[in-house]
């Protein structure tokens, strides 16, 4: 389909979710004859380089976002908003300098608005067509739609039928003209074999600091004293390996196959309510205890809608009670509806833009 076309894949680096959900996109590009080039920074670059050691990589720095330690992110996001706006221009300037050396035929950007070319087929991946924000939501949604319209195509990573998995984030009355749904996608696959060492609780975390560390501390405090063997995946690829405290084994990172096996075998999964994590869980047919990042409007919204459906159990970070969740674990949710034809059609459409 792509005849060796060099296609840049550039995920946002706020946590690991944008990078991990690019894994199935990269796999499909390679299966159809493309030559993906990975553009990322810090932990997302490490993760994707490990998943695809045969691919060319380039460092493309982004903006480091830091959350507040309290239950509201309003002032933290407001203070950083001017830097977010500037980062789009800076990202565009850096991309313009890199693209000629990379000899690109197209670019796929996961939520990085500055990574596109006016004369280069450019695709944006998102599930946040109508994002929830802690301030000026109406104005920021309009700004978001303007950024999306600058791309040749906008791939919405969700089911076409509302509410899908993202609810109002990805479904609304006024979708951009360049938008199309490509379905729910995950790097996870059902494991052929379960691990010989099974854990009662497997907790998986990532995301901006300091909330990532605060969540890790809360999990460690409870799991090290809880009966059974437990595993905490810290979401820090490239960090020192692993350690043990009480009943809890902590490991910096797991590859896709090992993580899928650990999640499938666990009695209880604990995670954030980030969208990519939810896609991973429903792909594996797993429910979980999900804990929204305090004050993060999108994760709190996803927690509310999926808590109402019973697909996941939802608790706040403070107080968090894993023992209570183990006493009445969430029921196995219905499997996600996967329609590979949606992504296949989108890829064929992109291939047509290259001709």
Secondary structure, DSSP 8 states (H G I E B T S, - for coil): --TT-EEEEEE--SSSHHHHHHHHHHHHHHHTT-EEEEEE-HHHHHHHHHHTTTSEEEE---------SSS--HHHHHHHHHHHHHHHHHHHHHHHHHHHHHT-SEEEEES-TT--BTTBEEEEEES-TT---SS-HHHHHHHHHHHHHTSSEEEE-S-SSTTTTTGGGT--S---TTEEE-----S----SS--SS--SEEEE---STTHHHHHHHHHHHHHTTSSS-EEEE---TTS--EEEETTEEEES---HHHHHHHHHH-SEEEE---HHHHHHHHHHT---EE---TT-HHHHHHHHHHHHHTSSEE--SSS--HHHHHHT-----------HHHHHHHHHHHHHHT-
